[in-house]
């Protein structure tokens, strides 16, 4: 688990700040797979490891539960959330609907600076070799294109859906040169934005999300068929 910066350990800094730092550390470990799906998260262990009281740890776990990254079971404790094949289908369907809407709202609002930023991100992604970097740049690209829609609640919801499946999508991106395919689709999406073609851009994004979701669901169906916990 990531350690808290020394200057934030124990009594240093406001309680809210500590909760945010613990949240970010746990979130990073979950999304990267360092904390596998199904792992129990014991408040006393986390507090001792990070040098904080139980209060910021409890708040961090509450926030992560709201994001769908952990699950709390009464009398059992809190665990890194497992994602079933059925839940993966739900998330994919929600992403298709909401990201398609974000595209339709953002294409005409995207300016030259927005498109230049998205292009710069894709150029970085073309050179990325580490999966963590590529995963971050993948979201940065989509986020940069959707941001001009100016719908904060919609954008927060999409970001939350991405967080809930990111660690599983990493499995997809490592199969059958999927990163190369995804990058080609990203460049096509950006080209549609540059033409101002919101219908085609939305069609490309929904196909892009659906294709990744189908690969993910097949992987999780197979894992469930073998009696395995996806993500471990």
C-alpha positions in Angstrom: 0.0 0.0 0.0 1.2 3.5 -0.8 2.5 5.3 2.3 1.3 8.7 3.4 3.8 11.5 2.9 5.8 11.9 6.1 4.5 15.4 6.7 0.9 14.2 6.7 1.3 11.3 9.1 -0.4 11.2 12.5 -1.3 14.7 13.8 0.0 16.8 10.9 -2.6 18.4 8.7 -6.4 18.7 9.0 -8.4 15.6 9.4 -10.2 16.1 6.1 -6.8 16.4 4.3 -5.7 13.1 5.9 -8.9 11.4 4.7 -8.3 12.6 1.2 -4.8 11.4 1.2 -5.8 7.9 2.5 -8.6 7.8 0.0 -6.2 8.5 -2.9 -3.6 6.0 -1.7 -6.2 3.2 -1.3 -7.8 4.1 -4.6 -4.5 4.0 -6.4 -3.7 0.5 -4.9 -7.1 -0.8 -5.9 -7.1 0.5 -9.5 -3.5 -0.8 -10.1 -4.4 -4.2 -8.7 -2.0 -4.0 -5.8 -5.0 -4.6 -3.7 -6.8 -7.4 -5.5 -10.6 -7.8 -5.7 -11.9 -9.5 -2.6 -9.1 -8.3 -0.3 -10.3 -7.4 3.2 -9.5 -3.8 4.2 -9.0 -3.7 8.0 -9.2 -0.3 9.5 -6.8 -1.0 12.2 -4.2 -2.3 9.8 -4.5 0.6 7.4 -4.4 3.1 10.3 -1.3 1.5 11.7 0.4 1.3 8.3 -0.3 4.9 7.4 0.3 6.4 10.9 -3.2 7.9 11.3 -6.2 7.4 13.5 -9.2 5.3 12.5 -11.3 8.4 11.7 -9.7 9.4 8.3 -9.5 5.7 7.4 -13.2 5.2 8.1 -14.0 8.3 6.0 -11.7 7.0 3.2 -13.5 3.7 3.1 -16.9 5.4 3.1 -15.8 7.5 0.0 -14.5 4.4 -1.8 -17.7 2.6 -1.1 -19.6 5.5 -2.7 -17.4 5.1 -5.7 -18.1 1.4 -6.0 -14.5 0.4 -5.3 -15.1 -1.3 -1.9 -18.0 -3.1 -0.4 -19.0 -3.2 3.3 -20.7 -6.2 4.8 -22.2 -5.9 8.3 -20.4 -8.0 10.8 -17.9 -9.1 8.2 -16.0 -5.9 7.3 -15.0 -4.0 4.2 -13.5 -5.6 1.1 -12.2 -4.5 -2.3 -15.3 -4.8 -4.5 -15.7 -7.7 -6.9 -17.3 -7.0 -10.2 -19.5 -9.7 -11.6 -20.1 -10.3 -15.3 -23.7 -9.0 -14.9 -22.4 -5.8 -13.2 -19.8 -5.4 -16.0 -22.7 -5.5 -18.5 -24.6 -2.8 -16.5 -21.6 -0.6 -16.4 -20.9 -1.0 -20.1 -24.6 -0.2 -21.0 -24.4 2.9 -18.7 -21.1 4.1 -20.3 -22.5 3.6 -23.8 -25.5 5.8 -23.0 -23.8 8.5 -20.9 -20.6 8.8 -23.0 -22.6 8.9 -26.2 -24.6 11.8 -24.6 -21.4 13.6 -23.5 -20.1 13.4 -27.1 -23.3 14.8 -28.6 -23.1 17.7 -26.1 -19.4 18.4 -26.5 -18.5 18.2 -30.2 -19.9 21.6 -31.1 -18.5 23.1 -27.9 -15.0 21.8 -28.3 -12.5 24.5 -29.3 -9.1 24.4 -30.9 -7.4 24.3 -27.5 -9.6 21.3 -26.4 -8.7 19.4 -29.5 -5.1 20.2 -29.3 -5.0 19.0 -25.7 -6.7 15.7 -26.7 -4.2 15.3 -29.5 -1.2 15.8 -27.2 -2.6 13.2 -24.9 -2.9 10.7 -27.7 0.7 11.4 -28.8 1.8 10.6 -25.3 -0.3 7.4 -25.3 1.3 6.3 -28.5 4.7 6.3 -26.7 3.4 4.9 -23.4 4.8 1.5 -22.5 3.7 1.1 -18.8 0.1 0.0 -18.4 -0.5 2.5 -15.5 0.5 5.3 -17.8 -1.6 4.1 -20.7 -4.6 3.7 -18.5 -4.3 7.2 -17.1 -3.8 8.7 -20.6 -6.8 6.7 -21.9 -9.1 8.4 -19.4 -7.4 11.8 -19.9 -8.2 11.6 -23.6 -11.8 10.8 -23.1 -12.1 13.3 -20.3 -10.6 16.0 -22.4 -13.1 15.4 -25.2 -16.1 15.2 -22.9 -15.2 18.2 -20.7 -16.5 20.9 -23.1 -20.1 19.6 -22.7 -20.2 21.6 -19.5 -22.3 19.1 -17.5 -20.4 18.5 -14.2 -22.9 15.9 -12.9 -22.7 13.9 -16.1 -18.9 14.1 -16.1 -18.7 12.9 -12.5 -21.0 10.0 -13.2 -18.9 8.9 -16.2 -15.7 9.3 -14.2 -17.2 7.1 -11.4 -18.1 4.4 -13.9 -14.6 4.4 -15.3 -13.1 4.1 -11.8 -15.3 1.1 -11.1 -14.0 -0.9 -14.1 -10.6 0.4 -14.7 -8.7 -2.4 -13.0 -10.7 -4.9 -15.0 -10.3 -3.1 -18.3 -6.6 -3.4 -17.8 -7.0 -7.1 -18.5 -8.8 -6.2 -21.8 -6.0 -3.8 -22.8 -3.4 -6.5 -22.4 -5.2 -9.0 -24.7 -4.7 -9.4 -28.5 -2.9 -6.0 -28.9 -6.0 -4.3 -27.7 -4.1 -1.1 -26.9 -3.1 -0.7 -30.6 -6.7 -1.1 -31.6 -8.0 1.3 -29.0 -5.5 3.9 -30.1 -6.6 3.7 -33.7 -10.1 4.2 -32.6 -9.1 7.2 -30.5 -7.5 8.9 -33.5 -10.7 8.2 -35.5 -12.8 9.8 -32.7 -10.6 12.8 -32.6 -10.9 13.2 -36.4 -14.7 13.2 -36.1 -14.5 15.9 -33.4 -12.3 18.0 -35.7 -14.9 17.7 -38.5 -17.7 18.7 -36.0 -19.5 15.5 -36.9 -21.3 14.8 -33.6 -23.3 11.9 -35.0 -20.3 10.0 -36.3 -18.2 10.9 -33.2 -21.0 9.5 -30.9 -21.3 6.3 -33.0 -17.5 5.8 -32.8 -17.4 6.3 -29.0 -20.3 4.0 -28.3 -18.8 1.3 -30.6 -15.5 1.8 -28.8 -17.0 1.4 -25.4 -19.2 -1.5 -26.4 -16.3 -3.4 -27.9 -14.2 -3.1 -24.8 -17.2 -4.1 -22.7 -17.8 -7.2 -24.7 -14.2 -8.4 -24.3 -14.4 -7.6 -20.6 -17.7 -9.5 -20.2 -16.3 -12.6 -22.0 -13.3 -12.6 -19.7 -15.5 -12.3 -16.6 -17.9 -14.9 -17.8 -15.0 -17.3 -18.3 -13.6 -16.4 -14.9 -17.0 -17.1 -13.2 -17.3 -20.3 -15.1 -14.0 -21.4 -13.6 -15.1 -20.3 -10.2 -12.5 -17.6 -10.0 -12.8 -14.1 -8.7 -12.1 -11.7 -11.5 -9.4 -9.2 -10.8 -7.4 -11.5 -8.4 
